[in-house]
Amino acid sequence: MDENNVAARYDLRGLKCPLPVLKTKKRMTALEPGARIWVETSDPLATVDIPHFCSEYGHKLLETHSVEGGHRFLIEKGS
């Protein structure tokens, strides 16, 4: 990852659909295009919802990881 574009972490574990996507959407409105954020979730539906959200709003889903108790997604804000 580019050292000048360090990703913030956003912990949404414990929230159920649709809250992880809604909160991610709200958080990303304040970010500049190209900014990156790690979103951490425990909701199994996030594996479908987060990629769909990124596609729908023009963001790049750079990485997806299964982690203990959930998933992590690295998202780069689109223009």
Secondary structure as UniProt FT lines:
FT   TURN            3..4
FT   STRAND          8..12
FT   TURN            13..14
FT   TURN            17..18
FT   HELIX           19..29
FT   TURN            33..34
FT   STRAND          36..41
FT   TURN            44..45
FT   HELIX           46..57
FT   STRAND          60..67
FT   TURN            68..69
FT   STRAND          70..76
//
